[in-house]
Amino acid sequence: MRSAARVLLPLAAAGLSAALAAGLVAAPAAASVASVTSPASVAESWKWGPTASSDTKGWANGYVRSGASGLRIVGDLYDAGGSRTCSWVKIKWLTDRGKYRTATYRNCSQSTPRTFAVNAGYMLLAKAMVCRGGTTRITGKCSRWERVWTQGG
């Protein structure tokens, strides 16, 4: 048994040194490919929606994208209501410091969607609610708060 181990050990060492030599030759090529497709330079994106008001005459959808300064919530708000009514979207997010922030957008055009964007920074979660209202305020027919993004999935 000992003599078999003595015979196999030099063979294994020779195979290991050959593998290391081949790895050293291939290592620079692999490093250059990795630097081109670095995961830090690629922004990640998560889709959300559609979220509709309770009367389904207003709805929103969009995505959350990661960037150098944190997260950005982007979406489109659609309005299919009659004249003198508007669709509203309210975005609420929890910052990494434990504070809730909100942003509200409206769309009174019955034909074209309105794009909105929120620079949320570093956040723990974000929710959206779509409502109906007039030109100055939300009057009701709101959806429930729906989760747009949460840390950890």
C-alpha positions as CSV (number, residue, x, y, z in Angstrom):
1,M,0.0,0.0,0.0
2,R,2.8,2.4,0.9
3,S,4.7,1.6,-2.3
4,A,1.6,2.3,-4.4
5,A,1.2,5.7,-2.7
6,R,4.8,6.5,-3.4
7,V,4.4,5.7,-7.1
8,L,1.1,7.7,-7.5
9,L,2.2,10.8,-5.5
10,P,4.9,11.9,-8.1
11,L,2.4,11.4,-10.9
12,A,-0.2,13.5,-9.2
13,A,2.3,16.2,-8.5
14,A,3.4,16.2,-12.2
15,G,-0.3,16.4,-13.3
16,L,-0.9,19.3,-10.9
17,S,2.1,21.3,-12.1
18,A,0.9,20.8,-15.7
19,A,-2.5,22.0,-14.8
20,L,-1.1,25.0,-13.0
21,A,1.0,25.9,-16.0
22,A,-2.0,25.7,-18.3
23,G,-4.0,27.8,-15.8
24,L,-1.4,30.5,-15.8
25,V,-1.4,30.7,-19.5
26,A,-5.2,30.9,-19.6
27,A,-5.6,33.3,-16.6
28,P,-4.9,36.6,-18.4
29,A,-7.5,35.9,-21.1
30,A,-10.2,35.1,-18.5
31,A,-9.3,38.2,-16.5
32,S,-9.7,40.5,-19.5
33,V,-13.2,39.0,-20.3
34,A,-14.2,39.5,-16.7
35,S,-13.2,43.1,-16.6
36,V,-15.3,43.9,-19.7
37,T,-18.5,42.3,-18.3
38,S,-18.0,43.5,-14.7
39,P,-21.3,43.0,-12.7
40,A,-20.7,46.4,-11.0
41,S,-21.1,48.3,-14.3
42,V,-24.3,46.5,-15.3
43,A,-27.5,48.1,-13.9
44,E,-30.1,45.7,-12.7
45,S,-33.8,46.2,-13.4
46,W,-37.0,44.8,-11.9
47,K,-40.5,45.2,-13.5
48,W,-43.6,46.1,-11.5
49,G,-47.3,46.5,-12.2
50,P,-49.8,46.9,-13.7
51,T,-51.5,48.5,-10.7
52,A,-55.1,49.7,-11.4
53,S,-57.4,52.0,-9.5
54,S,-60.6,50.4,-8.1
55,D,-62.7,51.6,-11.0
56,T,-59.9,50.4,-13.5
57,K,-59.9,53.8,-15.3
58,G,-56.4,54.5,-14.2
59,W,-53.4,52.2,-14.0
60,A,-49.6,52.4,-13.8
61,N,-46.6,50.1,-14.4
62,G,-42.9,50.4,-14.7
63,Y,-39.5,49.2,-13.4
64,V,-37.0,49.8,-10.7
65,R,-33.4,50.3,-11.9
66,S,-30.2,50.2,-9.8
67,G,-27.6,52.9,-10.4
68,A,-24.6,54.5,-8.8
69,S,-26.6,56.7,-6.4
70,G,-29.2,54.0,-5.4
71,L,-32.5,53.0,-6.9
72,R,-34.7,54.8,-9.3
73,I,-38.5,54.0,-9.8
74,V,-39.7,54.7,-13.3
75,G,-43.2,54.2,-14.6
76,D,-46.1,55.2,-16.9
77,L,-49.4,56.4,-15.6
78,Y,-52.4,55.9,-17.8
79,D,-55.8,57.6,-17.7
80,A,-58.9,56.3,-19.4
81,G,-61.5,58.4,-17.4
82,G,-63.9,61.0,-18.7
83,S,-63.4,64.7,-18.8
84,R,-62.6,66.6,-15.6
85,T,-61.1,63.5,-14.0
86,C,-57.5,62.5,-13.6
87,S,-55.5,59.4,-12.6
88,W,-53.0,59.7,-9.8
89,V,-50.2,57.5,-8.7
90,K,-48.7,57.7,-5.2
91,I,-45.3,56.1,-4.6
92,K,-44.2,55.5,-1.0
93,W,-40.7,54.1,-0.1
94,L,-38.8,53.4,3.1
95,T,-35.3,54.7,3.1
96,D,-32.3,52.9,4.5
97,R,-32.5,55.4,7.4
98,G,-36.0,54.3,8.4
99,K,-37.9,57.3,7.0
100,Y,-40.9,57.1,4.7
101,R,-40.9,59.3,1.6
102,T,-43.7,59.8,-0.9
103,A,-44.1,61.2,-4.4
104,T,-47.4,61.8,-6.2
105,Y,-48.0,62.2,-10.0
106,R,-51.2,62.8,-12.0
107,N,-52.3,62.4,-15.6
108,C,-55.4,64.2,-16.9
109,S,-54.9,63.3,-20.5
110,Q,-57.2,60.5,-21.7
111,S,-55.0,59.6,-24.6
112,T,-51.3,59.6,-23.7
113,P,-49.5,58.1,-20.7
114,R,-47.4,60.2,-18.5
115,T,-43.9,59.0,-17.6
116,F,-42.7,59.6,-14.0
117,A,-39.4,58.9,-12.2
118,V,-38.5,58.9,-8.6
119,N,-34.9,58.9,-7.4
120,A,-35.4,56.8,-4.2
121,G,-31.7,56.4,-3.3
122,Y,-30.9,53.5,-1.0
123,M,-34.3,52.1,0.1
124,L,-35.6,49.0,1.8
125,L,-39.1,48.8,0.1
126,A,-41.4,50.7,-2.2
127,K,-45.1,50.6,-2.7
128,A,-47.5,52.2,-5.3
129,M,-51.2,53.1,-5.2
130,V,-53.3,54.3,-8.2
131,C,-56.3,56.6,-7.5
132,R,-58.8,58.7,-9.3
133,G,-59.4,62.3,-8.6
134,G,-59.7,65.8,-9.9
135,T,-57.1,68.2,-11.2
136,T,-56.0,69.3,-7.7
137,R,-56.4,66.3,-5.4
138,I,-57.2,62.6,-5.0
139,T,-60.9,62.0,-4.4
140,G,-61.0,58.2,-4.0
141,K,-61.4,54.9,-5.9
142,C,-57.9,53.9,-4.9
143,S,-56.2,50.6,-5.3
144,R,-54.5,48.9,-2.3
145,W,-50.9,49.6,-1.7
146,E,-49.0,47.2,-4.0
147,R,-45.4,46.3,-3.6
148,V,-43.2,47.6,-6.3
149,W,-39.8,46.5,-4.9
150,T,-38.4,45.1,-1.7
151,Q,-34.9,44.4,-0.5
152,G,-34.0,40.8,-0.8
153,G,-36.8,40.0,-3.2
